[in-house]
């Protein structure tokens, strides 16, 4: 186990100077950030296209409810 902590501390000491070279006032997502954003944009586009197809299949006209009409007729006949 002591070898592992020594190697970790050695790796950290090598990475710290690399982190200090980065401009503290500039933050960039890099290529990985662009790829992730592009994949998410394509996924949203595909989902919206699919949702549009499914929404076009929906018939918004309601069929008359026979059971509700019967209850209304029987209530009208009682009253």
Secondary structure, 3 states (H helix, E strand, C coil): CHHHHHHHHHHHHHHHHHHHHCCCCCCCCHHHHHHHHHHHHHHHHHHHHHHHHHHHHCCCCCCCCHHHHHHHHHHHHHC
